[in-house]
Amino acid sequence: MDGRPEVKHDKLNTMLREEKIDEANALLATGVKAEFSGTDFRAVHLFGLHTEGLDFSNSYFRLADLRGLDFRTCNLEGASLHAARITGCYFPKELSPDEIMMSVRHGTRMRYR
C-alpha cells in the first residue's frame, strides 16, 4: 500500500459497502477484528454502525453518511471527512470543532491536539 486509503474486501467491509449495517453490527458483536485503518469509505452509508473502540485512522469518508455515529472511543487520527454528513455525531474530545470542520469543508486530515 502506498499510504492512500483503500477499498477493502473482507467480509465486514463488504457488508458496510452493501449497507448491511445490522449484519455488520452483529458480526462486530461476536468479537471479529475490524480492519478499518486506512480504509476508503467514500460515499458509504454507515448510519447506525456500532463504532465503540474502532480504529478509523487514516481513513477517507468523502460524502459518507456518518449521521449519529459515536466516535468518542475511536481513533480518527489522519482521517478525512470531506463533505461527509456528520449531523449528530460525537467526536473524541481531543479533536477541536475547527479541526473537524476543516476536514468536512476542505478534506484535511484530522489531527489530535
Rosetta constraint file for C-alpha pairs under 8 A:
AtomPair CA 3 CA 38 HARMONIC 7.64 0.50
AtomPair CA 4 CA 38 HARMONIC 7.06 0.50
AtomPair CA 5 CA 38 HARMONIC 4.56 0.50
AtomPair CA 5 CA 39 HARMONIC 4.81 0.50
AtomPair CA 5 CA 40 HARMONIC 4.85 0.50
AtomPair CA 5 CA 58 HARMONIC 6.91 0.50
AtomPair CA 5 CA 59 HARMONIC 5.80 0.50
AtomPair CA 5 CA 60 HARMONIC 6.23 0.50
AtomPair CA 6 CA 38 HARMONIC 6.40 0.50
AtomPair CA 6 CA 39 HARMONIC 4.97 0.50
AtomPair CA 6 CA 40 HARMONIC 4.89 0.50
AtomPair CA 7 CA 39 HARMONIC 5.86 0.50
AtomPair CA 7 CA 40 HARMONIC 5.08 0.50
AtomPair CA 7 CA 41 HARMONIC 7.33 0.50
AtomPair CA 8 CA 13 HARMONIC 6.11 0.50
AtomPair CA 8 CA 14 HARMONIC 7.53 0.50
AtomPair CA 8 CA 39 HARMONIC 6.59 0.50
AtomPair CA 8 CA 40 HARMONIC 7.69 0.50
AtomPair CA 9 CA 13 HARMONIC 5.93 0.50
AtomPair CA 9 CA 14 HARMONIC 5.59 0.50
AtomPair CA 10 CA 14 HARMONIC 6.06 0.50
AtomPair CA 11 CA 15 HARMONIC 6.25 0.50
AtomPair CA 12 CA 16 HARMONIC 6.47 0.50
AtomPair CA 12 CA 24 HARMONIC 5.98 0.50
AtomPair CA 12 CA 27 HARMONIC 7.42 0.50
AtomPair CA 12 CA 34 HARMONIC 7.13 0.50
AtomPair CA 13 CA 17 HARMONIC 6.30 0.50
AtomPair CA 13 CA 36 HARMONIC 7.93 0.50
AtomPair CA 14 CA 18 HARMONIC 6.21 0.50
AtomPair CA 15 CA 19 HARMONIC 6.20 0.50
AtomPair CA 15 CA 20 HARMONIC 5.07 0.50
AtomPair CA 15 CA 21 HARMONIC 6.96 0.50
AtomPair CA 15 CA 23 HARMONIC 7.16 0.50
AtomPair CA 15 CA 24 HARMONIC 5.98 0.50
AtomPair CA 16 CA 20 HARMONIC 5.70 0.50
AtomPair CA 16 CA 21 HARMONIC 6.03 0.50
AtomPair CA 16 CA 24 HARMONIC 6.67 0.50
AtomPair CA 16 CA 44 HARMONIC 7.26 0.50
AtomPair CA 16 CA 45 HARMONIC 7.54 0.50
AtomPair CA 16 CA 46 HARMONIC 6.86 0.50
AtomPair CA 17 CA 44 HARMONIC 5.96 0.50
AtomPair CA 17 CA 45 HARMONIC 7.61 0.50
AtomPair CA 19 CA 44 HARMONIC 7.60 0.50
AtomPair CA 19 CA 45 HARMONIC 6.33 0.50
AtomPair CA 19 CA 46 HARMONIC 7.24 0.50
AtomPair CA 20 CA 24 HARMONIC 6.21 0.50
AtomPair CA 21 CA 25 HARMONIC 6.06 0.50
AtomPair CA 21 CA 46 HARMONIC 6.96 0.50
AtomPair CA 21 CA 47 HARMONIC 7.73 0.50
AtomPair CA 21 CA 48 HARMONIC 6.60 0.50
AtomPair CA 21 CA 49 HARMONIC 5.92 0.50
AtomPair CA 22 CA 26 HARMONIC 6.23 0.50
AtomPair CA 22 CA 48 HARMONIC 7.86 0.50
AtomPair CA 22 CA 49 HARMONIC 7.64 0.50
AtomPair CA 23 CA 27 HARMONIC 6.23 0.50
AtomPair CA 24 CA 28 HARMONIC 6.14 0.50
AtomPair CA 24 CA 49 HARMONIC 7.61 0.50
AtomPair CA 25 CA 29 HARMONIC 6.13 0.50
AtomPair CA 25 CA 49 HARMONIC 6.30 0.50
AtomPair CA 25 CA 50 HARMONIC 6.02 0.50
AtomPair CA 26 CA 30 HARMONIC 6.68 0.50
AtomPair CA 27 CA 31 HARMONIC 7.20 0.50
AtomPair CA 27 CA 32 HARMONIC 6.37 0.50
AtomPair CA 28 CA 32 HARMONIC 5.38 0.50
AtomPair CA 28 CA 33 HARMONIC 7.37 0.50
AtomPair CA 28 CA 34 HARMONIC 7.36 0.50
AtomPair CA 34 CA 54 HARMONIC 7.07 0.50
AtomPair CA 34 CA 55 HARMONIC 7.88 0.50
AtomPair CA 35 CA 55 HARMONIC 7.57 0.50
AtomPair CA 36 CA 54 HARMONIC 7.51 0.50
AtomPair CA 36 CA 55 HARMONIC 5.96 0.50
AtomPair CA 36 CA 56 HARMONIC 5.27 0.50
AtomPair CA 36 CA 57 HARMONIC 7.62 0.50
AtomPair CA 36 CA 59 HARMONIC 7.21 0.50
AtomPair CA 37 CA 55 HARMONIC 5.60 0.50
AtomPair CA 37 CA 56 HARMONIC 4.70 0.50
AtomPair CA 37 CA 57 HARMONIC 4.86 0.50
AtomPair CA 37 CA 58 HARMONIC 5.96 0.50
AtomPair CA 37 CA 59 HARMONIC 5.87 0.50
AtomPair CA 38 CA 56 HARMONIC 6.98 0.50
AtomPair CA 38 CA 57 HARMONIC 6.22 0.50
AtomPair CA 38 CA 58 HARMONIC 4.67 0.50
AtomPair CA 38 CA 59 HARMONIC 4.41 0.50
AtomPair CA 38 CA 60 HARMONIC 7.38 0.50
AtomPair CA 39 CA 56 HARMONIC 7.48 0.50
AtomPair CA 39 CA 58 HARMONIC 7.32 0.50
AtomPair CA 39 CA 59 HARMONIC 4.72 0.50
AtomPair CA 39 CA 60 HARMONIC 6.38 0.50
AtomPair CA 40 CA 59 HARMONIC 5.81 0.50
AtomPair CA 40 CA 60 HARMONIC 4.84 0.50
AtomPair CA 40 CA 61 HARMONIC 6.70 0.50
AtomPair CA 41 CA 59 HARMONIC 7.12 0.50
AtomPair CA 41 CA 60 HARMONIC 5.60 0.50
AtomPair CA 41 CA 61 HARMONIC 4.92 0.50
AtomPair CA 41 CA 62 HARMONIC 7.13 0.50
AtomPair CA 41 CA 64 HARMONIC 6.61 0.50
AtomPair CA 42 CA 60 HARMONIC 6.30 0.50
AtomPair CA 42 CA 61 HARMONIC 5.02 0.50
AtomPair CA 42 CA 62 HARMONIC 4.76 0.50
AtomPair CA 42 CA 63 HARMONIC 5.97 0.50
AtomPair CA 42 CA 64 HARMONIC 5.71 0.50
AtomPair CA 43 CA 61 HARMONIC 7.00 0.50
AtomPair CA 43 CA 62 HARMONIC 6.12 0.50
AtomPair CA 43 CA 63 HARMONIC 4.59 0.50
AtomPair CA 43 CA 64 HARMONIC 4.13 0.50
AtomPair CA 43 CA 65 HARMONIC 6.97 0.50
AtomPair CA 44 CA 61 HARMONIC 7.70 0.50
AtomPair CA 44 CA 63 HARMONIC 7.53 0.50
AtomPair CA 44 CA 64 HARMONIC 4.85 0.50
AtomPair CA 44 CA 65 HARMONIC 6.39 0.50
AtomPair CA 45 CA 64 HARMONIC 5.64 0.50
AtomPair CA 45 CA 65 HARMONIC 4.52 0.50
AtomPair CA 45 CA 66 HARMONIC 6.76 0.50
AtomPair CA 46 CA 64 HARMONIC 7.23 0.50
AtomPair CA 46 CA 65 HARMONIC 5.73 0.50
AtomPair CA 46 CA 66 HARMONIC 5.49 0.50
AtomPair CA 46 CA 67 HARMONIC 7.86 0.50
AtomPair CA 47 CA 65 HARMONIC 6.02 0.50
AtomPair CA 47 CA 66 HARMONIC 5.32 0.50
AtomPair CA 47 CA 67 HARMONIC 5.57 0.50
AtomPair CA 47 CA 68 HARMONIC 6.73 0.50
AtomPair CA 47 CA 69 HARMONIC 6.69 0.50
AtomPair CA 48 CA 68 HARMONIC 7.29 0.50
AtomPair CA 48 CA 69 HARMONIC 6.75 0.50
AtomPair CA 49 CA 69 HARMONIC 6.88 0.50
AtomPair CA 50 CA 69 HARMONIC 7.57 0.50
AtomPair CA 50 CA 70 HARMONIC 7.81 0.50
AtomPair CA 51 CA 69 HARMONIC 7.10 0.50
AtomPair CA 51 CA 70 HARMONIC 6.38 0.50
AtomPair CA 51 CA 71 HARMONIC 6.40 0.50
AtomPair CA 51 CA 73 HARMONIC 7.92 0.50
AtomPair CA 51 CA 74 HARMONIC 7.03 0.50
AtomPair CA 52 CA 70 HARMONIC 7.33 0.50
AtomPair CA 52 CA 71 HARMONIC 7.06 0.50
AtomPair CA 52 CA 72 HARMONIC 7.74 0.50
AtomPair CA 52 CA 73 HARMONIC 5.70 0.50
AtomPair CA 52 CA 74 HARMONIC 6.41 0.50
AtomPair CA 53 CA 73 HARMONIC 4.90 0.50
AtomPair CA 53 CA 74 HARMONIC 4.82 0.50
AtomPair CA 53 CA 75 HARMONIC 7.51 0.50
AtomPair CA 54 CA 73 HARMONIC 7.32 0.50
AtomPair CA 54 CA 74 HARMONIC 4.94 0.50
AtomPair CA 54 CA 75 HARMONIC 6.62 0.50
AtomPair CA 55 CA 74 HARMONIC 5.62 0.50
AtomPair CA 55 CA 75 HARMONIC 4.75 0.50
AtomPair CA 55 CA 76 HARMONIC 6.91 0.50
AtomPair CA 56 CA 74 HARMONIC 6.83 0.50
AtomPair CA 56 CA 75 HARMONIC 5.53 0.50
AtomPair CA 56 CA 76 HARMONIC 5.19 0.50
AtomPair CA 56 CA 77 HARMONIC 7.59 0.50
AtomPair CA 56 CA 79 HARMONIC 6.80 0.50
AtomPair CA 57 CA 75 HARMONIC 5.49 0.50
AtomPair CA 57 CA 76 HARMONIC 4.61 0.50
AtomPair CA 57 CA 77 HARMONIC 4.81 0.50
AtomPair CA 57 CA 78 HARMONIC 5.55 0.50
AtomPair CA 57 CA 79 HARMONIC 5.46 0.50
AtomPair CA 58 CA 76 HARMONIC 7.07 0.50
AtomPair CA 58 CA 77 HARMONIC 6.30 0.50
AtomPair CA 58 CA 78 HARMONIC 4.33 0.50
AtomPair CA 58 CA 79 HARMONIC 4.34 0.50
AtomPair CA 58 CA 80 HARMONIC 7.31 0.50
AtomPair CA 58 CA 109 HARMONIC 7.63 0.50
AtomPair CA 59 CA 76 HARMONIC 7.75 0.50
AtomPair CA 59 CA 78 HARMONIC 7.10 0.50
AtomPair CA 59 CA 79 HARMONIC 4.64 0.50
AtomPair CA 59 CA 80 HARMONIC 6.46 0.50
AtomPair CA 60 CA 79 HARMONIC 5.79 0.50
AtomPair CA 60 CA 80 HARMONIC 5.00 0.50
AtomPair CA 60 CA 81 HARMONIC 6.54 0.50
AtomPair CA 61 CA 79 HARMONIC 7.54 0.50
AtomPair CA 61 CA 80 HARMONIC 5.90 0.50
AtomPair CA 61 CA 81 HARMONIC 4.84 0.50
AtomPair CA 61 CA 82 HARMONIC 6.52 0.50
AtomPair CA 61 CA 84 HARMONIC 6.26 0.50
AtomPair CA 62 CA 80 HARMONIC 7.11 0.50
AtomPair CA 62 CA 81 HARMONIC 5.52 0.50
AtomPair CA 62 CA 82 HARMONIC 4.57 0.50
AtomPair CA 62 CA 83 HARMONIC 5.62 0.50
AtomPair CA 62 CA 84 HARMONIC 5.48 0.50
AtomPair CA 62 CA 107 HARMONIC 7.70 0.50
AtomPair CA 63 CA 81 HARMONIC 7.66 0.50
AtomPair CA 63 CA 82 HARMONIC 6.56 0.50
AtomPair CA 63 CA 83 HARMONIC 4.97 0.50
AtomPair CA 63 CA 84 HARMONIC 4.28 0.50
AtomPair CA 63 CA 85 HARMONIC 6.83 0.50
AtomPair CA 64 CA 81 HARMONIC 7.87 0.50
AtomPair CA 64 CA 83 HARMONIC 7.64 0.50
AtomPair CA 64 CA 84 HARMONIC 4.80 0.50
AtomPair CA 64 CA 85 HARMONIC 6.27 0.50
AtomPair CA 65 CA 84 HARMONIC 6.04 0.50
AtomPair CA 65 CA 85 HARMONIC 4.91 0.50
AtomPair CA 65 CA 86 HARMONIC 7.04 0.50
AtomPair CA 66 CA 84 HARMONIC 6.85 0.50
AtomPair CA 66 CA 85 HARMONIC 5.52 0.50
AtomPair CA 66 CA 86 HARMONIC 5.22 0.50
AtomPair CA 66 CA 87 HARMONIC 7.58 0.50
AtomPair CA 66 CA 89 HARMONIC 7.16 0.50
AtomPair CA 67 CA 85 HARMONIC 5.82 0.50
AtomPair CA 67 CA 86 HARMONIC 4.82 0.50
AtomPair CA 67 CA 87 HARMONIC 4.95 0.50
AtomPair CA 67 CA 88 HARMONIC 5.75 0.50
AtomPair CA 67 CA 89 HARMONIC 5.91 0.50
AtomPair CA 68 CA 86 HARMONIC 7.04 0.50
AtomPair CA 68 CA 87 HARMONIC 6.24 0.50
AtomPair CA 68 CA 88 HARMONIC 4.37 0.50
AtomPair CA 68 CA 89 HARMONIC 4.47 0.50
AtomPair CA 68 CA 90 HARMONIC 7.34 0.50
AtomPair CA 69 CA 86 HARMONIC 7.93 0.50
AtomPair CA 69 CA 88 HARMONIC 7.17 0.50
AtomPair CA 69 CA 89 HARMONIC 4.86 0.50
AtomPair CA 69 CA 90 HARMONIC 6.44 0.50
AtomPair CA 70 CA 89 HARMONIC 5.67 0.50
AtomPair CA 70 CA 90 HARMONIC 4.65 0.50
AtomPair CA 70 CA 91 HARMONIC 6.59 0.50
AtomPair CA 71 CA 75 HARMONIC 7.80 0.50
AtomPair CA 71 CA 76 HARMONIC 7.93 0.50
AtomPair CA 71 CA 89 HARMONIC 7.22 0.50
AtomPair CA 71 CA 90 HARMONIC 5.53 0.50
AtomPair CA 71 CA 91 HARMONIC 4.85 0.50
AtomPair CA 71 CA 92 HARMONIC 6.18 0.50
AtomPair CA 72 CA 90 HARMONIC 5.88 0.50
AtomPair CA 72 CA 91 HARMONIC 4.81 0.50
AtomPair CA 72 CA 92 HARMONIC 4.11 0.50
AtomPair CA 72 CA 93 HARMONIC 7.02 0.50
AtomPair CA 73 CA 92 HARMONIC 6.54 0.50
AtomPair CA 74 CA 92 HARMONIC 7.18 0.50
AtomPair CA 76 CA 110 HARMONIC 7.00 0.50
AtomPair CA 77 CA 109 HARMONIC 7.56 0.50
AtomPair CA 77 CA 110 HARMONIC 5.75 0.50
AtomPair CA 77 CA 111 HARMONIC 5.44 0.50
AtomPair CA 77 CA 112 HARMONIC 6.47 0.50
AtomPair CA 78 CA 109 HARMONIC 4.62 0.50
AtomPair CA 78 CA 110 HARMONIC 4.94 0.50
AtomPair CA 78 CA 111 HARMONIC 5.99 0.50
AtomPair CA 79 CA 109 HARMONIC 5.11 0.50
AtomPair CA 79 CA 110 HARMONIC 5.57 0.50
AtomPair CA 80 CA 103 HARMONIC 5.62 0.50
AtomPair CA 80 CA 104 HARMONIC 7.36 0.50
AtomPair CA 80 CA 107 HARMONIC 5.40 0.50
AtomPair CA 80 CA 108 HARMONIC 5.80 0.50
AtomPair CA 80 CA 109 HARMONIC 4.64 0.50
AtomPair CA 80 CA 110 HARMONIC 6.33 0.50
AtomPair CA 81 CA 100 HARMONIC 7.74 0.50
AtomPair CA 81 CA 103 HARMONIC 5.21 0.50
AtomPair CA 81 CA 104 HARMONIC 4.74 0.50
AtomPair CA 81 CA 107 HARMONIC 5.92 0.50
AtomPair CA 81 CA 108 HARMONIC 7.72 0.50
AtomPair CA 81 CA 109 HARMONIC 7.80 0.50
AtomPair CA 82 CA 103 HARMONIC 5.63 0.50
AtomPair CA 82 CA 104 HARMONIC 4.20 0.50
AtomPair CA 82 CA 105 HARMONIC 5.87 0.50
AtomPair CA 82 CA 106 HARMONIC 6.04 0.50
AtomPair CA 82 CA 107 HARMONIC 4.10 0.50
AtomPair CA 82 CA 108 HARMONIC 7.45 0.50
AtomPair CA 83 CA 104 HARMONIC 5.05 0.50
AtomPair CA 83 CA 105 HARMONIC 6.15 0.50
AtomPair CA 83 CA 107 HARMONIC 7.56 0.50
AtomPair CA 84 CA 104 HARMONIC 6.18 0.50
AtomPair CA 91 CA 95 HARMONIC 6.86 0.50
AtomPair CA 94 CA 112 HARMONIC 5.59 0.50
AtomPair CA 94 CA 113 HARMONIC 5.99 0.50
AtomPair CA 95 CA 99 HARMONIC 6.32 0.50
AtomPair CA 95 CA 100 HARMONIC 6.83 0.50
AtomPair CA 95 CA 110 HARMONIC 7.61 0.50
AtomPair CA 95 CA 111 HARMONIC 7.07 0.50
AtomPair CA 95 CA 112 HARMONIC 5.42 0.50
AtomPair CA 95 CA 113 HARMONIC 6.79 0.50
AtomPair CA 96 CA 100 HARMONIC 6.45 0.50
AtomPair CA 96 CA 113 HARMONIC 7.93 0.50
AtomPair CA 97 CA 101 HARMONIC 6.14 0.50
AtomPair CA 98 CA 102 HARMONIC 6.00 0.50
AtomPair CA 99 CA 103 HARMONIC 6.34 0.50
AtomPair CA 99 CA 110 HARMONIC 6.07 0.50
AtomPair CA 99 CA 111 HARMONIC 7.23 0.50
AtomPair CA 100 CA 104 HARMONIC 6.33 0.50
AtomPair CA 100 CA 110 HARMONIC 6.69 0.50
AtomPair CA 101 CA 105 HARMONIC 5.92 0.50
AtomPair CA 102 CA 106 HARMONIC 5.53 0.50
AtomPair CA 102 CA 107 HARMONIC 6.83 0.50
AtomPair CA 102 CA 108 HARMONIC 6.12 0.50
AtomPair CA 103 CA 107 HARMONIC 4.38 0.50
AtomPair CA 103 CA 108 HARMONIC 4.37 0.50
AtomPair CA 103 CA 109 HARMONIC 6.05 0.50
AtomPair CA 103 CA 110 HARMONIC 6.36 0.50
AtomPair CA 104 CA 108 HARMONIC 7.68 0.50
